[in-house]
């Protein structure tokens, strides 16, 4: 009897490499369970981490949008209350004007700082995935690139993952990079199962 697992894995893997989604990865891990064995278990671990990565990126994007809107709406709310008040009291003097404007300025500053803090915290997710991917790339390269010394292996992996750790790199670029590296690692883990 022919094992159907490789036949089931190939089209699923091709779809994942073209357009990875959390739902597709969930379905793929089921096929990996059917395939069984240590290689399938390693591939399933990568699929699980990849799914977590995609879910985190989706959540992060939605949360970022909400955080930014919160800052914008908070600023607009303060401005809508403060500006008419200040306009109605123009004759009262500069001191009172400043006194009434200060809470509005502080509120706007707090909203902006809150959004900035969120950006810093959200950027830390890449650290977690970089740790996982580093170990995977190291392990894969041990079997695929046996001629590399440990130093050469480290340099090559660093060249791939160091940008992921660079907080100066735009978030969109970091997200694209982490997804691309996950695609590559998943493909490398599944290839031995395809025969």
C-alpha positions in Angstrom: 0.0 0.0 0.0 1.3 3.5 -0.9 1.5 6.0 1.8 -0.8 8.9 0.9 1.0 11.4 3.2 3.6 12.7 0.6 0.9 13.2 -2.0 -1.2 15.1 0.5 1.8 17.2 1.7 3.0 18.5 -1.6 0.0 20.5 -2.7 -0.5 21.8 0.9 3.1 22.9 1.1 2.9 24.6 -2.2 -0.2 26.6 -1.1 1.6 27.5 2.2 4.7 28.7 0.5 2.7 30.8 -1.9 0.2 32.2 0.7 0.7 31.1 4.3 -2.3 31.5 6.5 -2.9 30.3 10.1 -5.9 28.1 8.9 -3.8 26.5 6.2 -1.1 25.7 8.6 -3.6 24.2 11.0 -4.8 21.8 8.2 -1.2 21.1 7.2 -0.2 19.9 10.7 -2.9 17.3 10.4 -1.3 15.9 7.3 2.0 15.9 9.1 0.5 13.8 11.9 -0.6 11.3 9.3 2.9 11.2 7.9 4.3 10.4 11.3 8.0 9.9 12.2 10.7 12.3 13.6 10.9 14.4 10.4 7.2 15.0 10.4 7.4 15.9 14.1 10.1 18.5 13.4 8.1 19.9 10.5 5.0 20.0 12.7 6.9 22.0 15.3 7.9 24.5 12.6 4.3 24.6 11.4 3.1 25.3 14.9 5.6 28.2 15.5 4.8 29.6 12.0 1.0 29.6 12.8 1.7 31.3 16.1 3.8 33.9 14.2 1.1 34.6 11.7 -1.5 34.9 14.4 0.7 37.2 16.4 1.3 39.4 13.3 -2.4 39.6 12.6 -3.2 40.5 16.2 -0.3 43.0 16.3 -1.6 44.7 13.2 -5.2 45.0 14.6 -3.9 46.1 18.0 -1.6 48.8 16.4 -4.5 50.2 14.4 -6.7 50.3 17.5 -3.8 52.0 19.5 -3.3 54.6 16.9 -7.0 55.3 16.5 -7.2 55.6 20.3 -4.5 58.2 20.3 -6.1 60.1 17.5 -9.6 60.0 19.0 -8.2 61.0 22.5 -6.4 63.9 21.0 -9.5 65.0 19.0 -11.7 64.7 22.1 -9.4 66.9 24.2 -9.1 69.4 21.4 -12.8 69.6 20.8 -13.5 70.4 24.5 -10.5 72.7 25.0 -10.6 74.9 21.9 -14.1 76.2 22.2 -13.5 76.9 25.9 -10.3 78.8 25.1 -12.0 80.7 22.3 -14.9 81.8 24.7 -12.4 83.0 27.3 -10.0 85.0 25.1 -10.6 88.1 27.1 -9.5 86.5 30.4 -5.8 86.6 29.8 -2.9 84.6 28.8 -2.4 82.9 32.2 -5.9 81.4 32.3 -5.5 80.4 28.7 -2.3 78.5 29.4 -3.8 77.0 32.6 -6.7 75.6 30.6 -4.6 74.4 27.6 -2.1 72.5 29.8 -4.3 69.5 30.6 -5.1 69.2 26.9 -1.5 69.3 25.9 -0.7 66.7 28.6 -3.5 64.4 27.4 -2.3 64.6 23.8 1.3 63.8 25.0 0.1 60.9 27.1 -1.9 59.4 24.1 1.1 59.7 21.8 3.5 58.1 24.4 1.1 55.3 24.9 1.1 54.6 21.2 4.9 54.7 21.1 5.2 52.3 24.1 2.9 49.9 22.3 5.2 50.0 19.2 8.2 49.1 21.3 6.4 46.3 23.0 5.0 44.9 19.8 8.5 45.0 18.2 9.7 42.5 20.8 7.8 39.6 19.2 10.5 39.4 16.6 13.0 38.4 19.3 11.0 35.3 20.2 10.7 34.1 16.7 14.3 34.9 15.9 15.4 32.5 18.8 13.3 29.7 17.4 14.4 30.3 13.8 18.0 30.5 14.7 17.9 27.0 16.3 16.0 25.6 13.3 18.4 27.1 10.8 21.4 25.9 12.7 20.0 22.3 12.9 19.0 22.3 9.2 22.4 23.6 8.1 24.1 20.8 10.1 22.6 18.3 7.8 22.5 20.2 4.6 25.7 22.2 4.7 28.0 19.8 6.5 31.1 21.5 5.1 30.6 24.7 7.0 32.5 25.4 10.2 30.6 26.6 13.2 31.9 30.1 12.6 30.8 30.1 9.0 27.4 28.6 9.9 26.9 31.3 12.5 27.9 34.1 10.1 25.4 32.8 7.5 22.5 32.5 9.9 23.4 36.0 11.4 23.2 37.5 7.9 19.7 36.2 7.6 18.4 36.9 11.1 20.2 40.0 12.3 17.9 42.3 10.3 15.0 40.7 12.1 16.5 41.9 15.4 17.1 45.4 14.1 14.5 47.7 15.7 15.5 50.4 13.2 14.1 48.3 10.3 10.5 49.2 9.5 8.0 46.8 11.0 6.6 45.8 7.6 10.1 44.7 6.5 10.6 42.7 9.7 7.2 41.0 9.3 8.0 40.1 5.7 11.4 38.7 6.7 10.1 36.6 9.5 7.4 35.1 7.3 9.9 34.4 4.5 12.4 32.7 6.9 9.5 30.6 8.3 8.6 29.6 4.7 12.1 28.5 4.0 12.5 26.6 7.3 9.1 24.8 6.8 10.1 23.8 3.3 13.4 22.5 4.5 11.7 20.4 7.2 9.1 19.0 4.8 11.4 18.1 1.9 12.6 14.9 3.5 9.0 13.7 3.8 8.3 14.2 0.1 10.7 11.5 -1.0 
